[in-house]
Each structure stands twice: as C-alpha cells, then as structure tokens.
Amino acid sequence: MTSRWRIRHISLVSSRSASLAIVLFIACLLSLEAAIRVYSFWFFPRMMVLDDRLGWRHAGGVRKRFTNEDGEAVTVIQNSYGHRGAEHSSERAEGKYRVLVLGDSFTEGAHVAESDLFSAQLERLTHQVEVLNAGVGGYGTVQQYLYFVSEGIRFKPHLLLLMFFENDLSDNCLSYYAGFGPRPFARLRHDEVEIVERLEPEDFLRFTLPVPFRLTLSRYSYLYYFLNTYVYQRLFAHRMRELQQADLRRTVECGRYQIVHRLIARMNDMMQAEGDAFALVLIPTREDVDRGYSAAQEPIVKFCEEKTLKCLPLLSRFVRERNLGMRLYFDVDIHWTRVGHRIAAEEISDFLSHIRAPEEIQAARTSRPTTR
C-alpha cells in the first residue's frame, strides 16, 4: 500500500508540475504577445491587415516613421480609407478632377516622404486635380481590379489610373504572397479569365512556422508574425527562395498577358460606361532603364494600341533622365527615389492634360522647371 501510495503521489505531483509548466508557458506567450502589441502600437504600427476578400489591405488611420535606405527619416501616412496621403471625401470635390490611382508598392511609395510621393506632387502641379492613391504593396492586377469593383468605384473618379509593374504578371497567377498571406488570383479557363476569390491558404502555409492553428495565428497574433517573419523565414531563407522561384516559373504558362489584358479591358469598360476615363501607366524596372528597352511591357503597349487605350510608358523619359545623371532608383531597393517620383509626376501631369481634362485644368497648370 505504501509503495502504491508513493507511486500515485509522485504521479499526481508530476501531473501538477506539468500543468503548472503549461500554464506558465501560456502566460509567458500571452505576456510576450501583449508586449509586442504595445510596442507595435507606439513605435511600429502594422500598416497592413489581412482581408478575407483582397488577401490584405492597408490599415486605416495609421502612420509610421522609419529611416529609408538613404538615411532619410520618412513618415508614411495612411488615411481612414487606407489610402496613402491626405484625407479625401468619398464624394467628388466641386471643381476638381478626381484621379484614383491603383498599383503596388511603386504606387504606395512607402520609401519616400509624403510630400515627395508622385501622387502628392501631381496634385501640386495642377491644383484642380485631386489624387487618391490606393496603391498597396504586393498587389497584382487581380487585387487592384477587385478593390476597384468593390470599393474604388464608390469614389466616382473622373479617371482611373492603373500603374503596371512587370511583377503583376506573375502576382496575378499566385495564390499567396509569402510576406503577407493568401490572396485571390486568376487563371485562364477556355480562353476566359476566372478569378478565384475564395482564399486558398495551402501554398502560403509552406512559408509559415509549422505550429497548430498557424493560419489563425498569422492573422491575429503579433508574436507569431514576428517569429515567422524575423526568425523562421530568415533561418530558412534559401528554401523559401527555392519554393518561390519554382512557383514563379509555373506562372509563365498561366496565360499571364491574357489575364492582364482582360482585366484592363474590364476596368476600361466600367469607366466608359459611367462616361469617365481609364488610363494605364507602365513603370519600368531599373534594368529596363539601363538597357533602354522593356520586353515585359511590349505586349501591353501593343494591346493598348490595338484597343486604342490611353497608355503612358515612362521608360523613355526615365532613360533620358538616367543619362543626365539622375538617380531614379535606390541602390539596393528596387523602388523610386524622390527624384524618380518627381519625374513620374511630371510625365503623368503632362499625360493628364490630354485625358478628358477640362480646359480650366490645363489653364491652371503651374509652370515648373524641367530637366528635359
């Protein structure tokens, strides 16, 4: 009896110790979660939130201050709609020509200050134009289209300006972005574009820390996001790159250009049905500018010519500015410097004056120095 009692006593103590250890472990995790949330709120707010329809989106009413590659202190502001920059009414302002800009991280411009962002400069160049910058990092044309039909169209723009960058071609066919989460994507079925709006997390989960409930944790837990992004993905960076490269190679056969062409045509038709305008701006890569040619953009330019769509390739102006010694892109980061944003704003401003712009807009255009 004594031996059995001792065994039961030891078993009970062990069970209580294990339970206490679990409770302490959970308490520690919750404390870390709380600490990271407090730190994030005060010093490094999350600028993106996950979204069941779009995959992710900008958080509304937040700002973040950080130092960019050039050592410049930059404050990024997202208004209540999640747009970059100043607050705009959902209604058209009287006497203003409203431009809604869709795009990815080039459009978002999170590497330069508010006043240097091309959309802010575009407003300054002509005071009768108001620009709503709805660019979101990582978005492809599919997400931009879905945002427009569900939310963007409610802003009643006179002009929808779609900014195209070459990685949109592959982004449209991928069901995830490793840094954010699953997203809607498109596929070509019998020469028709099918948009898969129901998020499919399987491919994305290959890039996440393998613990139970990881999809839920990636959505709600700041601690999990930190461990996954700054520990797990960095430890296995080589494997992550291999997975992504394999997926990117498969997108070559997904009908990439047909998907972009059809979505462009849909947005153009929607704007024309309202008596408004649509235009496309083609953003060159740094490598395009170096060689003076963009193979990725040629089919888009040809499509615009065939369909008589308004299209602005920025390449030739960027090549001229580069040849004059202008530093248009950061040295490591792929995005525009403040000079790149200025050149883009000037080109778009000139382009804008020929797109259904009222005569008073052209008359109000401010004179400015040019490097041409």
Secondary structure as UniProt FT lines:
FT   HELIX           2..43
FT   STRAND          48..51
FT   TURN            52..54
FT   STRAND          55..58
FT   STRAND          62..67
FT   TURN            69..70
FT   STRAND          73..78
FT   TURN            80..81
FT   TURN            94..95
FT   STRAND          97..102
FT   HELIX           105..108
FT   TURN            110..111
FT   HELIX           114..116
FT   HELIX           118..125
FT   TURN            127..128
FT   STRAND          129..133
FT   TURN            137..138
FT   HELIX           141..150
FT   HELIX           152..155
FT   STRAND          159..164
FT   TURN            166..167
FT   HELIX           168..171
FT   TURN            172..173
FT   STRAND          176..177
FT   TURN            178..180
FT   STRAND          181..182
FT   STRAND          185..189
FT   TURN            190..191
FT   STRAND          192..196
FT   HELIX           202..205
FT   TURN            206..207
FT   TURN            212..213
FT   HELIX           214..220
FT   HELIX           222..227
FT   HELIX           228..232
FT   HELIX           233..235
FT   HELIX           237..250
FT   HELIX           251..253
FT   HELIX           256..273
FT   TURN            274..275
FT   STRAND          277..282
FT   HELIX           286..291
FT   TURN            295..297
FT   HELIX           298..307
FT   STRAND          310..313
FT   HELIX           315..323
FT   TURN            324..325
FT   HELIX           338..352
FT   TURN            353..354
FT   HELIX           359..363
//
